[in-house]
Amino acid sequence: MLDKDAKALLDVIASRNIPSYHTLAPAEARAFYKERRFFTQPDPEPVAHTENLSVPAPDADIGIRWYRPQSSAPDTVLPALVYYHGG
């Protein structure tokens, strides 16, 4: 079952004959994404602090970057969101 908002977005893409990114050359796909991303992604929240850290792992430390939103107090405990990137 597909989320109704995701389905609505896919329906708009299909109705406007928007090409799939995998059918475009990399430079063309990047430009296409930058021109259209504001339809589905709001501007990011201002960041008050970033810090590069590392997490120990069996073979090598893993580099991470920590962001604290500007809207949070420095001593507030916030939830974490982890993005994994395979590249």
PDB file with one MODEL, atoms N, CA, C and O in Angstrom:
MODEL        1
ATOM      1  N   MET A   1       0.849  -1.173   0.000  1.00  0.00           N
ATOM      2  CA  MET A   1       0.000   0.000   0.000  1.00  0.00           C
ATOM      3  C   MET A   1       0.898   1.240   0.000  1.00  0.00           C
ATOM      4  O   MET A   1       1.856   1.323   0.768  1.00  0.00           O
ATOM      5  N   LEU A   2       0.585   2.175  -0.846  1.00  0.00           N
ATOM      6  CA  LEU A   2       1.375   3.388  -0.986  1.00  0.00           C
ATOM      7  C   LEU A   2       0.723   4.533  -0.228  1.00  0.00           C
ATOM      8  O   LEU A   2      -0.496   4.697  -0.282  1.00  0.00           O
ATOM      9  N   ASP A   3       1.515   5.318   0.471  1.00  0.00           N
ATOM     10  CA  ASP A   3       1.028   6.499   1.179  1.00  0.00           C
ATOM     11  C   ASP A   3       0.268   7.396   0.203  1.00  0.00           C
ATOM     12  O   ASP A   3       0.698   7.574  -0.937  1.00  0.00           O
ATOM     13  N   LYS A   4      -0.860   7.963   0.641  1.00  0.00           N
ATOM     14  CA  LYS A   4      -1.699   8.763  -0.266  1.00  0.00           C
ATOM     15  C   LYS A   4      -0.968   9.992  -0.803  1.00  0.00           C
ATOM     16  O   LYS A   4      -1.181  10.371  -1.954  1.00  0.00           O
ATOM     17  N   ASP A   5      -0.119  10.617  -0.004  1.00  0.00           N
ATOM     18  CA  ASP A   5       0.639  11.782  -0.480  1.00  0.00           C
ATOM     19  C   ASP A   5       1.693  11.375  -1.508  1.00  0.00           C
ATOM     20  O   ASP A   5       1.920  12.084  -2.489  1.00  0.00           O
ATOM     21  N   ALA A   6       2.335  10.228  -1.278  1.00  0.00           N
ATOM     22  CA  ALA A   6       3.313   9.730  -2.244  1.00  0.00           C
ATOM     23  C   ALA A   6       2.622   9.382  -3.551  1.00  0.00           C
ATOM     24  O   ALA A   6       3.152   9.668  -4.625  1.00  0.00           O
ATOM     25  N   LYS A   7       1.442   8.766  -3.476  1.00  0.00           N
ATOM     26  CA  LYS A   7       0.690   8.433  -4.687  1.00  0.00           C
ATOM     27  C   LYS A   7       0.283   9.696  -5.428  1.00  0.00           C
ATOM     28  O   LYS A   7       0.370   9.742  -6.655  1.00  0.00           O
ATOM     29  N   ALA A   8      -0.156  10.717  -4.713  1.00  0.00           N
ATOM     30  CA  ALA A   8      -0.544  11.971  -5.356  1.00  0.00           C
ATOM     31  C   ALA A   8       0.645  12.586  -6.092  1.00  0.00           C
ATOM     32  O   ALA A   8       0.495  13.096  -7.202  1.00  0.00           O
ATOM     33  N   LEU A   9       1.820  12.537  -5.478  1.00  0.00           N
ATOM     34  CA  LEU A   9       3.023  13.066  -6.129  1.00  0.00           C
ATOM     35  C   LEU A   9       3.346  12.264  -7.391  1.00  0.00           C
ATOM     36  O   LEU A   9       3.650  12.846  -8.432  1.00  0.00           O
ATOM     37  N   LEU A  10       3.283  10.949  -7.307  1.00  0.00           N
ATOM     38  CA  LEU A  10       3.554  10.113  -8.480  1.00  0.00           C
ATOM     39  C   LEU A  10       2.533  10.355  -9.585  1.00  0.00           C
ATOM     40  O   LEU A  10       2.876  10.316 -10.767  1.00  0.00           O
ATOM     41  N   ASP A  11       1.275  10.606  -9.205  1.00  0.00           N
ATOM     42  CA  ASP A  11       0.243  10.898 -10.200  1.00  0.00           C
ATOM     43  C   ASP A  11       0.531  12.216 -10.916  1.00  0.00           C
ATOM     44  O   ASP A  11       0.344  12.316 -12.129  1.00  0.00           O
ATOM     45  N   VAL A  12       0.983  13.225 -10.175  1.00  0.00           N
ATOM     46  CA  VAL A  12       1.339  14.516 -10.787  1.00  0.00           C
ATOM     47  C   VAL A  12       2.513  14.337 -11.739  1.00  0.00           C
ATOM     48  O   VAL A  12       2.504  14.870 -12.849  1.00  0.00           O
ATOM     49  N   ILE A  13       3.512  13.595 -11.313  1.00  0.00           N
ATOM     50  CA  ILE A  13       4.686  13.342 -12.157  1.00  0.00           C
ATOM     51  C   ILE A  13       4.253  12.663 -13.457  1.00  0.00           C
ATOM     52  O   ILE A  13       4.689  13.054 -14.540  1.00  0.00           O
ATOM     53  N   ALA A  14       3.400  11.651 -13.348  1.00  0.00           N
ATOM     54  CA  ALA A  14       2.940  10.929 -14.537  1.00  0.00           C
ATOM     55  C   ALA A  14       2.095  11.826 -15.437  1.00  0.00           C
ATOM     56  O   ALA A  14       2.237  11.782 -16.659  1.00  0.00           O
ATOM     57  N   SER A  15       1.221  12.635 -14.849  1.00  0.00           N
ATOM     58  CA  SER A  15       0.329  13.483 -15.659  1.00  0.00           C
ATOM     59  C   SER A  15       1.088  14.574 -16.406  1.00  0.00           C
ATOM     60  O   SER A  15       0.624  15.063 -17.436  1.00  0.00           O
ATOM     61  N   ARG A  16       2.247  14.953 -15.891  1.00  0.00           N
ATOM     62  CA  ARG A  16       3.043  16.016 -16.535  1.00  0.00           C
ATOM     63  C   ARG A  16       4.189  15.459 -17.383  1.00  0.00           C
ATOM     64  O   ARG A  16       5.015  16.213 -17.898  1.00  0.00           O
ATOM     65  N   ASN A  17       4.227  14.140 -17.520  1.00  0.00           N
ATOM     66  CA  ASN A  17       5.270  13.483 -18.315  1.00  0.00           C
ATOM     67  C   ASN A  17       6.674  13.902 -17.885  1.00  0.00           C
ATOM     68  O   ASN A  17       7.539  14.144 -18.726  1.00  0.00           O
ATOM     69  N   ILE A  18       6.892  13.984 -16.590  1.00  0.00           N
ATOM     70  CA  ILE A  18       8.205  14.336 -16.051  1.00  0.00           C
ATOM     71  C   ILE A  18       9.100  13.102 -16.161  1.00  0.00           C
ATOM     72  O   ILE A  18       8.712  12.030 -15.696  1.00  0.00           O
ATOM     73  N   PRO A  19      10.280  13.220 -16.760  1.00  0.00           N
ATOM     74  CA  PRO A  19      11.129  12.047 -16.949  1.00  0.00           C
ATOM     75  C   PRO A  19      11.705  11.535 -15.627  1.00  0.00           C
ATOM     76  O   PRO A  19      11.905  12.298 -14.682  1.00  0.00           O
ATOM     77  N   SER A  20      11.965  10.238 -15.585  1.00  0.00           N
ATOM     78  CA  SER A  20      12.622   9.636 -14.421  1.00  0.00           C
ATOM     79  C   SER A  20      14.090  10.043 -14.411  1.00  0.00           C
ATOM     80  O   SER A  20      14.712  10.172 -15.465  1.00  0.00           O
ATOM     81  N   TYR A  21      14.634  10.243 -13.228  1.00  0.00           N
ATOM     82  CA  TYR A  21      16.033  10.669 -13.120  1.00  0.00           C
ATOM     83  C   TYR A  21      16.989   9.676 -13.774  1.00  0.00           C
ATOM     84  O   TYR A  21      17.992  10.075 -14.367  1.00  0.00           O
ATOM     85  N   HIS A  22      16.683   8.386 -13.667  1.00  0.00           N
ATOM     86  CA  HIS A  22      17.602   7.387 -14.215  1.00  0.00           C
ATOM     87  C   HIS A  22      17.687   7.438 -15.742  1.00  0.00           C
ATOM     88  O   HIS A  22      18.592   6.844 -16.328  1.00  0.00           O
ATOM     89  N   THR A  23      16.755   8.140 -16.391  1.00  0.00           N
ATOM     90  CA  THR A  23      16.800   8.255 -17.849  1.00  0.00           C
ATOM     91  C   THR A  23      17.615   9.455 -18.313  1.00  0.00           C
ATOM     92  O   THR A  23      17.814   9.640 -19.513  1.00  0.00           O
ATOM     93  N   LEU A  24      18.087  10.269 -17.378  1.00  0.00           N
ATOM     94  CA  LEU A  24      18.810  11.493 -17.713  1.00  0.00           C
ATOM     95  C   LEU A  24      20.306  11.318 -17.469  1.00  0.00           C
ATOM     96  O   LEU A  24      20.722  10.480 -16.668  1.00  0.00           O
ATOM     97  N   ALA A  25      21.096  12.110 -18.161  1.00  0.00           N
ATOM     98  CA  ALA A  25      22.532  12.159 -17.878  1.00  0.00           C
ATOM     99  C   ALA A  25      22.718  12.760 -16.484  1.00  0.00           C
ATOM    100  O   ALA A  25      21.880  13.557 -16.061  1.00  0.00           O
ATOM    101  N   PRO A  26      23.785  12.409 -15.749  1.00  0.00           N
ATOM    102  CA  PRO A  26      23.957  12.906 -14.376  1.00  0.00           C
ATOM    103  C   PRO A  26      23.849  14.429 -14.242  1.00  0.00           C
ATOM    104  O   PRO A  26      23.144  14.914 -13.357  1.00  0.00           O
ATOM    105  N   ALA A  27      24.524  15.178 -15.088  1.00  0.00           N
ATOM    106  CA  ALA A  27      24.465  16.647 -14.975  1.00  0.00           C
ATOM    107  C   ALA A  27      23.045  17.150 -15.225  1.00  0.00           C
ATOM    108  O   ALA A  27      22.576  18.067 -14.550  1.00  0.00           O
ATOM    109  N   GLU A  28      22.370  16.549 -16.191  1.00  0.00           N
ATOM    110  CA  GLU A  28      21.000  16.934 -16.504  1.00  0.00           C
ATOM    111  C   GLU A  28      20.056  16.584 -15.347  1.00  0.00           C
ATOM    112  O   GLU A  28      19.170  17.369 -15.010  1.00  0.00           O
ATOM    113  N   ALA A  29      20.244  15.417 -14.746  1.00  0.00           N
ATOM    114  CA  ALA A  29      19.414  14.997 -13.617  1.00  0.00           C
ATOM    115  C   ALA A  29      19.602  15.929 -12.423  1.00  0.00           C
ATOM    116  O   ALA A  29      18.630  16.290 -11.759  1.00  0.00           O
ATOM    117  N   ARG A  30      20.853  16.323 -12.144  1.00  0.00           N
ATOM    118  CA  ARG A  30      21.109  17.244 -11.027  1.00  0.00           C
ATOM    119  C   ARG A  30      20.424  18.589 -11.265  1.00  0.00           C
ATOM    120  O   ARG A  30      19.789  19.129 -10.360  1.00  0.00           O
ATOM    121  N   ALA A  31      20.550  19.129 -12.475  1.00  0.00           N
ATOM    122  CA  ALA A  31      19.919  20.416 -12.796  1.00  0.00           C
ATOM    123  C   ALA A  31      18.402  20.298 -12.702  1.00  0.00           C
ATOM    124  O   ALA A  31      17.735  21.186 -12.171  1.00  0.00           O
ATOM    125  N   PHE A  32      17.865  19.202 -13.219  1.00  0.00           N
ATOM    126  CA  PHE A  32      16.418  18.960 -13.192  1.00  0.00           C
ATOM    127  C   PHE A  32      15.924  18.906 -11.746  1.00  0.00           C
ATOM    128  O   PHE A  32      14.891  19.489 -11.418  1.00  0.00           O
ATOM    129  N   TYR A  33      16.657  18.211 -10.891  1.00  0.00           N
ATOM    130  CA  TYR A  33      16.293  18.105  -9.473  1.00  0.00           C
ATOM    131  C   TYR A  33      16.313  19.481  -8.808  1.00  0.00           C
ATOM    132  O   TYR A  33      15.368  19.836  -8.103  1.00  0.00           O
ATOM    133  N   LYS A  34      17.375  20.260  -9.023  1.00  0.00           N
ATOM    134  CA  LYS A  34      17.493  21.572  -8.381  1.00  0.00           C
ATOM    135  C   LYS A  34      16.372  22.514  -8.793  1.00  0.00           C
ATOM    136  O   LYS A  34      15.915  23.327  -7.990  1.00  0.00           O
ATOM    137  N   GLU A  35      15.928  22.409 -10.036  1.00  0.00           N
ATOM    138  CA  GLU A  35      14.849  23.274 -10.529  1.00  0.00           C
ATOM    139  C   GLU A  35      13.506  22.920  -9.904  1.00  0.00           C
ATOM    140  O   GLU A  35      12.643  23.789  -9.777  1.00  0.00           O
ATOM    141  N   ARG A  36      13.312  21.676  -9.515  1.00  0.00           N
ATOM    142  CA  ARG A  36      11.990  21.211  -9.105  1.00  0.00           C
ATOM    143  C   ARG A  36      11.870  20.775  -7.645  1.00  0.00           C
ATOM    144  O   ARG A  36      10.775  20.428  -7.204  1.00  0.00           O
ATOM    145  N   ARG A  37      12.935  20.785  -6.909  1.00  0.00           N
ATOM    146  CA  ARG A  37      12.879  20.239  -5.550  1.00  0.00           C
ATOM    147  C   ARG A  37      11.971  21.025  -4.612  1.00  0.00           C
ATOM    148  O   ARG A  37      11.466  20.466  -3.638  1.00  0.00           O
ATOM    149  N   PHE A  38      11.754  22.311  -4.885  1.00  0.00           N
ATOM    150  CA  PHE A  38      10.943  23.123  -3.979  1.00  0.00           C
ATOM    151  C   PHE A  38       9.482  22.677  -3.954  1.00  0.00           C
ATOM    152  O   PHE A  38       8.740  23.067  -3.052  1.00  0.00           O
ATOM    153  N   PHE A  39       9.056  21.868  -4.926  1.00  0.00           N
ATOM    154  CA  PHE A  39       7.681  21.365  -4.920  1.00  0.00           C
ATOM    155  C   PHE A  39       7.450  20.378  -3.784  1.00  0.00           C
ATOM    156  O   PHE A  39       6.348  20.310  -3.238  1.00  0.00           O
ATOM    157  N   THR A  40       8.471  19.616  -3.425  1.00  0.00           N
ATOM    158  CA  THR A  40       8.294  18.555  -2.432  1.00  0.00           C
ATOM    159  C   THR A  40       9.136  18.731  -1.175  1.00  0.00           C
ATOM    160  O   THR A  40       8.935  18.013  -0.195  1.00  0.00           O
ATOM    161  N   GLN A  41      10.076  19.674  -1.186  1.00  0.00           N
ATOM    162  CA  GLN A  41      10.967  19.830  -0.041  1.00  0.00           C
ATOM    163  C   GLN A  41      10.975  21.286   0.419  1.00  0.00           C
ATOM    164  O   GLN A  41      11.328  22.179  -0.351  1.00  0.00           O
ATOM    165  N   PRO A  42      10.592  21.523   1.658  1.00  0.00           N
ATOM    166  CA  PRO A  42      10.677  22.895   2.170  1.00  0.00           C
ATOM    167  C   PRO A  42      12.134  23.303   2.358  1.00  0.00           C
ATOM    168  O   PRO A  42      13.027  22.456   2.369  1.00  0.00           O
ATOM    169  N   ASP A  43      12.362  24.586   2.503  1.00  0.00           N
ATOM    170  CA  ASP A  43      13.710  25.053   2.800  1.00  0.00           C
ATOM    171  C   ASP A  43      14.155  24.455   4.131  1.00  0.00           C
ATOM    172  O   ASP A  43      13.337  24.310   5.040  1.00  0.00           O
ATOM    173  N   PRO A  44      15.419  24.109   4.263  1.00  0.00           N
ATOM    174  CA  PRO A  44      15.880  23.522   5.523  1.00  0.00           C
ATOM    175  C   PRO A  44      15.804  24.526   6.673  1.00  0.00           C
ATOM    176  O   PRO A  44      15.890  25.739   6.478  1.00  0.00           O
ATOM    177  N   GLU A  45      15.643  23.988   7.849  1.00  0.00           N
ATOM    178  CA  GLU A  45      15.612  24.824   9.057  1.00  0.00           C
ATOM    179  C   GLU A  45      17.009  25.404   9.286  1.00  0.00           C
ATOM    180  O   GLU A  45      18.003  24.712   9.070  1.00  0.00           O
ATOM    181  N   PRO A  46      17.098  26.668   9.722  1.00  0.00           N
ATOM    182  CA  PRO A  46      18.422  27.241  10.004  1.00  0.00           C
ATOM    183  C   PRO A  46      19.171  26.407  11.046  1.00  0.00           C
ATOM    184  O   PRO A  46      18.575  25.901  11.997  1.00  0.00           O
ATOM    185  N   VAL A  47      20.471  26.274  10.857  1.00  0.00           N
ATOM    186  CA  VAL A  47      21.309  25.451  11.727  1.00  0.00           C
ATOM    187  C   VAL A  47      22.127  26.361  12.640  1.00  0.00           C
ATOM    188  O   VAL A  47      22.759  27.312  12.181  1.00  0.00           O
ATOM    189  N   ALA A  48      22.106  26.057  13.940  1.00  0.00           N
ATOM    190  CA  ALA A  48      22.861  26.838  14.915  1.00  0.00           C
ATOM    191  C   ALA A  48      24.269  26.300  15.091  1.00  0.00           C
ATOM    192  O   ALA A  48      25.197  27.050  15.391  1.00  0.00           O
ATOM    193  N   HIS A  49      24.424  24.984  14.901  1.00  0.00           N
ATOM    194  CA  HIS A  49      25.715  24.369  15.197  1.00  0.00           C
ATOM    195  C   HIS A  49      25.875  23.100  14.364  1.00  0.00           C
ATOM    196  O   HIS A  49      24.926  22.330  14.223  1.00  0.00           O
ATOM    197  N   THR A  50      27.051  22.881  13.820  1.00  0.00           N
ATOM    198  CA  THR A  50      27.413  21.605  13.198  1.00  0.00           C
ATOM    199  C   THR A  50      28.747  21.164  13.787  1.00  0.00           C
ATOM    200  O   THR A  50      29.589  21.981  14.157  1.00  0.00           O
ATOM    201  N   GLU A  51      28.909  19.865  13.860  1.00  0.00           N
ATOM    202  CA  GLU A  51      30.163  19.336  14.396  1.00  0.00           C
ATOM    203  C   GLU A  51      30.473  18.008  13.715  1.00  0.00           C
ATOM    204  O   GLU A  51      29.610  17.135  13.627  1.00  0.00           O
ATOM    205  N   ASN A  52      31.695  17.856  13.237  1.00  0.00           N
ATOM    206  CA  ASN A  52      32.142  16.593  12.661  1.00  0.00           C
ATOM    207  C   ASN A  52      32.674  15.714  13.785  1.00  0.00           C
ATOM    208  O   ASN A  52      33.540  16.129  14.556  1.00  0.00           O
ATOM    209  N   LEU A  53      32.148  14.497  13.868  1.00  0.00           N
ATOM    210  CA  LEU A  53      32.521  13.547  14.908  1.00  0.00           C
ATOM    211  C   LEU A  53      32.833  12.207  14.252  1.00  0.00           C
ATOM    212  O   LEU A  53      32.704  12.068  13.036  1.00  0.00           O
ATOM    213  N   SER A  54      33.237  11.234  15.038  1.00  0.00           N
ATOM    214  CA  SER A  54      33.423   9.888  14.511  1.00  0.00           C
ATOM    215  C   SER A  54      32.884   8.879  15.509  1.00  0.00           C
ATOM    216  O   SER A  54      32.880   9.105  16.719  1.00  0.00           O
ATOM    217  N   VAL A  55      32.431   7.758  14.963  1.00  0.00           N
ATOM    218  CA  VAL A  55      31.888   6.667  15.762  1.00  0.00           C
ATOM    219  C   VAL A  55      32.777   5.453  15.525  1.00  0.00           C
ATOM    220  O   VAL A  55      33.023   5.093  14.374  1.00  0.00           O
ATOM    221  N   PRO A  56      33.267   4.811  16.590  1.00  0.00           N
ATOM    222  CA  PRO A  56      34.126   3.649  16.394  1.00  0.00           C
ATOM    223  C   PRO A  56      33.351   2.491  15.760  1.00  0.00           C
ATOM    224  O   PRO A  56      32.205   2.217  16.115  1.00  0.00           O
ATOM    225  N   ALA A  57      34.003   1.830  14.824  1.00  0.00           N
ATOM    226  CA  ALA A  57      33.435   0.656  14.167  1.00  0.00           C
ATOM    227  C   ALA A  57      34.528  -0.400  14.088  1.00  0.00           C
ATOM    228  O   ALA A  57      35.699  -0.075  14.284  1.00  0.00           O
ATOM    229  N   PRO A  58      34.182  -1.663  13.805  1.00  0.00           N
ATOM    230  CA  PRO A  58      35.189  -2.735  13.819  1.00  0.00           C
ATOM    231  C   PRO A  58      36.386  -2.497  12.892  1.00  0.00           C
ATOM    232  O   PRO A  58      37.523  -2.760  13.283  1.00  0.00           O
ATOM    233  N   ASP A  59      36.152  -2.007  11.682  1.00  0.00           N
ATOM    234  CA  ASP A  59      37.254  -1.854  10.726  1.00  0.00           C
ATOM    235  C   ASP A  59      37.861  -0.458  10.704  1.00  0.00           C
ATOM    236  O   ASP A  59      39.057  -0.304  10.459  1.00  0.00           O
ATOM    237  N   ALA A  60      37.046   0.556  10.958  1.00  0.00           N
ATOM    238  CA  ALA A  60      37.518   1.953  10.940  1.00  0.00           C
ATOM    239  C   ALA A  60      36.447   2.830  11.547  1.00  0.00           C
ATOM    240  O   ALA A  60      35.269   2.471  11.570  1.00  0.00           O
ATOM    241  N   ASP A  61      36.860   3.971  12.032  1.00  0.00           N
ATOM    242  CA  ASP A  61      35.878   4.915  12.556  1.00  0.00           C
ATOM    243  C   ASP A  61      34.994   5.410  11.413  1.00  0.00           C
ATOM    244  O   ASP A  61      35.441   5.532  10.272  1.00  0.00           O
ATOM    245  N   ILE A  62      33.733   5.691  11.740  1.00  0.00           N
ATOM    246  CA  ILE A  62      32.767   6.195  10.761  1.00  0.00           C
ATOM    247  C   ILE A  62      32.552   7.678  11.040  1.00  0.00           C
ATOM    248  O   ILE A  62      32.180   8.062  12.149  1.00  0.00           O
ATOM    249  N   GLY A  63      32.787   8.500  10.038  1.00  0.00           N
ATOM    250  CA  GLY A  63      32.591   9.937  10.195  1.00  0.00           C
ATOM    251  C   GLY A  63      31.117  10.292  10.192  1.00  0.00           C
ATOM    252  O   GLY A  63      30.347   9.788   9.375  1.00  0.00           O
ATOM    253  N   ILE A  64      30.733  11.158  11.107  1.00  0.00           N
ATOM    254  CA  ILE A  64      29.347  11.641  11.170  1.00  0.00           C
ATOM    255  C   ILE A  64      29.364  13.164  11.309  1.00  0.00           C
ATOM    256  O   ILE A  64      30.371  13.752  11.704  1.00  0.00           O
ATOM    257  N   ARG A  65      28.257  13.779  10.986  1.00  0.00           N
ATOM    258  CA  ARG A  65      28.113  15.219  11.178  1.00  0.00           C
ATOM    259  C   ARG A  65      26.853  15.447  12.002  1.00  0.00           C
ATOM    260  O   ARG A  65      25.776  14.949  11.675  1.00  0.00           O
ATOM    261  N   TRP A  66      27.010  16.201  13.063  1.00  0.00           N
ATOM    262  CA  TRP A  66      25.921  16.499  13.988  1.00  0.00           C
ATOM    263  C   TRP A  66      25.433  17.906  13.706  1.00  0.00           C
ATOM    264  O   TRP A  66      26.230  18.840  13.615  1.00  0.00           O
ATOM    265  N   TYR A  67      24.123  18.059  13.569  1.00  0.00           N
ATOM    266  CA  TYR A  67      23.490  19.362  13.336  1.00  0.00           C
ATOM    267  C   TYR A  67      22.553  19.680  14.494  1.00  0.00           C
ATOM    268  O   TYR A  67      21.815  18.810  14.956  1.00  0.00           O
ATOM    269  N   ARG A  68      22.580  20.912  14.957  1.00  0.00           N
ATOM    270  CA  ARG A  68      21.612  21.372  15.962  1.00  0.00           C
ATOM    271  C   ARG A  68      20.830  22.517  15.351  1.00  0.00           C
ATOM    272  O   ARG A  68      21.422  23.512  14.935  1.00  0.00           O
ATOM    273  N   PRO A  69      19.485  22.395  15.288  1.00  0.00           N
ATOM    274  CA  PRO A  69      18.681  23.461  14.699  1.00  0.00           C
ATOM    275  C   PRO A  69      18.754  24.750  15.514  1.00  0.00           C
ATOM    276  O   PRO A  69      18.917  24.729  16.734  1.00  0.00           O
ATOM    277  N   GLN A  70      18.632  25.845  14.823  1.00  0.00           N
ATOM    278  CA  GLN A  70      18.704  27.157  15.469  1.00  0.00           C
ATOM    279  C   GLN A  70      17.558  27.356  16.459  1.00  0.00           C
ATOM    280  O   GLN A  70      17.690  28.112  17.422  1.00  0.00           O
ATOM    281  N   SER A  71      16.446  26.685  16.224  1.00  0.00           N
ATOM    282  CA  SER A  71      15.271  26.865  17.080  1.00  0.00           C
ATOM    283  C   SER A  71      15.361  26.119  18.408  1.00  0.00           C
ATOM    284  O   SER A  71      14.436  26.214  19.215  1.00  0.00           O
ATOM    285  N   SER A  72      16.442  25.379  18.664  1.00  0.00           N
ATOM    286  CA  SER A  72      16.552  24.608  19.905  1.00  0.00           C
ATOM    287  C   SER A  72      17.516  25.283  20.880  1.00  0.00           C
ATOM    288  O   SER A  72      18.505  25.901  20.486  1.00  0.00           O
ATOM    289  N   ALA A  73      17.194  25.142  22.153  1.00  0.00           N
ATOM    290  CA  ALA A  73      18.097  25.641  23.191  1.00  0.00           C
ATOM    291  C   ALA A  73      19.299  24.709  23.281  1.00  0.00           C
ATOM    292  O   ALA A  73      19.154  23.501  23.094  1.00  0.00           O
ATOM    293  N   PRO A  74      20.488  25.250  23.565  1.00  0.00           N
ATOM    294  CA  PRO A  74      21.705  24.421  23.586  1.00  0.00           C
ATOM    295  C   PRO A  74      21.648  23.220  24.522  1.00  0.00           C
ATOM    296  O   PRO A  74      22.283  22.201  24.249  1.00  0.00           O
ATOM    297  N   ASP A  75      20.906  23.317  25.614  1.00  0.00           N
ATOM    298  CA  ASP A  75      20.872  22.217  26.583  1.00  0.00           C
ATOM    299  C   ASP A  75      19.666  21.287  26.397  1.00  0.00           C
ATOM    300  O   ASP A  75      19.455  20.393  27.217  1.00  0.00           O
ATOM    301  N   THR A  76      18.876  21.480  25.342  1.00  0.00           N
ATOM    302  CA  THR A  76      17.714  20.642  25.089  1.00  0.00           C
ATOM    303  C   THR A  76      18.142  19.326  24.443  1.00  0.00           C
ATOM    304  O   THR A  76      18.917  19.318  23.487  1.00  0.00           O
ATOM    305  N   VAL A  77      17.635  18.222  24.973  1.00  0.00           N
ATOM    306  CA  VAL A  77      17.897  16.922  24.383  1.00  0.00           C
ATOM    307  C   VAL A  77      16.916  16.747  23.227  1.00  0.00           C
ATOM    308  O   VAL A  77      15.703  16.868  23.401  1.00  0.00           O
ATOM    309  N   LEU A  78      17.458  16.462  22.046  1.00  0.00           N
ATOM    310  CA  LEU A  78      16.634  16.325  20.851  1.00  0.00           C
ATOM    311  C   LEU A  78      16.661  14.892  20.336  1.00  0.00           C
ATOM    312  O   LEU A  78      17.603  14.149  20.613  1.00  0.00           O
ATOM    313  N   PRO A  79      15.634  14.505  19.590  1.00  0.00           N
ATOM    314  CA  PRO A  79      15.678  13.164  18.973  1.00  0.00           C
ATOM    315  C   PRO A  79      16.739  13.149  17.880  1.00  0.00           C
ATOM    316  O   PRO A  79      17.191  14.199  17.423  1.00  0.00           O
ATOM    317  N   ALA A  80      17.123  11.966  17.475  1.00  0.00           N
ATOM    318  CA  ALA A  80      18.134  11.813  16.426  1.00  0.00           C
ATOM    319  C   ALA A  80      17.503  11.188  15.190  1.00  0.00           C
ATOM    320  O   ALA A  80      16.593  10.364  15.280  1.00  0.00           O
ATOM    321  N   LEU A  81      18.006  11.599  14.043  1.00  0.00           N
ATOM    322  CA  LEU A  81      17.613  11.013  12.768  1.00  0.00           C
ATOM    323  C   LEU A  81      18.911  10.637  12.055  1.00  0.00           C
ATOM    324  O   LEU A  81      19.806  11.469  11.903  1.00  0.00           O
ATOM    325  N   VAL A  82      19.008   9.399  11.624  1.00  0.00           N
ATOM    326  CA  VAL A  82      20.241   8.912  11.002  1.00  0.00           C
ATOM    327  C   VAL A  82      19.963   8.588   9.551  1.00  0.00           C
ATOM    328  O   VAL A  82      19.052   7.820   9.240  1.00  0.00           O
ATOM    329  N   TYR A  83      20.754   9.179   8.656  1.00  0.00           N
ATOM    330  CA  TYR A  83      20.706   8.859   7.233  1.00  0.00           C
ATOM    331  C   TYR A  83      21.901   7.982   6.917  1.00  0.00           C
ATOM    332  O   TYR A  83      23.034   8.307   7.274  1.00  0.00           O
ATOM    333  N   TYR A  84      21.649   6.881   6.254  1.00  0.00           N
ATOM    334  CA  TYR A  84      22.740   6.014   5.799  1.00  0.00           C
ATOM    335  C   TYR A  84      22.875   6.190   4.300  1.00  0.00           C
ATOM    336  O   TYR A  84      21.885   6.141   3.571  1.00  0.00           O
ATOM    337  N   HIS A  85      24.080   6.392   3.846  1.00  0.00           N
ATOM    338  CA  HIS A  85      24.343   6.574   2.416  1.00  0.00           C
ATOM    339  C   HIS A  85      25.321   5.495   1.977  1.00  0.00           C
ATOM    340  O   HIS A  85      26.390   5.330   2.565  1.00  0.00           O
ATOM    341  N   GLY A  86      24.946   4.774   0.953  1.00  0.00           N
ATOM    342  CA  GLY A  86      25.769   3.653   0.507  1.00  0.00           C
ATOM    343  C   GLY A  86      26.969   4.039  -0.333  1.00  0.00           C
ATOM    344  O   GLY A  86      27.803   3.188  -0.642  1.00  0.00           O
ATOM    345  N   GLY A  87      27.072   5.300  -0.709  1.00  0.00           N
ATOM    346  CA  GLY A  87      28.175   5.703  -1.588  1.00  0.00           C
ATOM    347  C   GLY A  87      29.336   6.132  -0.796  1.00  0.00           C
ATOM    348  O   GLY A  87      30.363   6.508  -1.361  1.00  0.00           O
TER     349      GLY A  87
ENDMDL
END
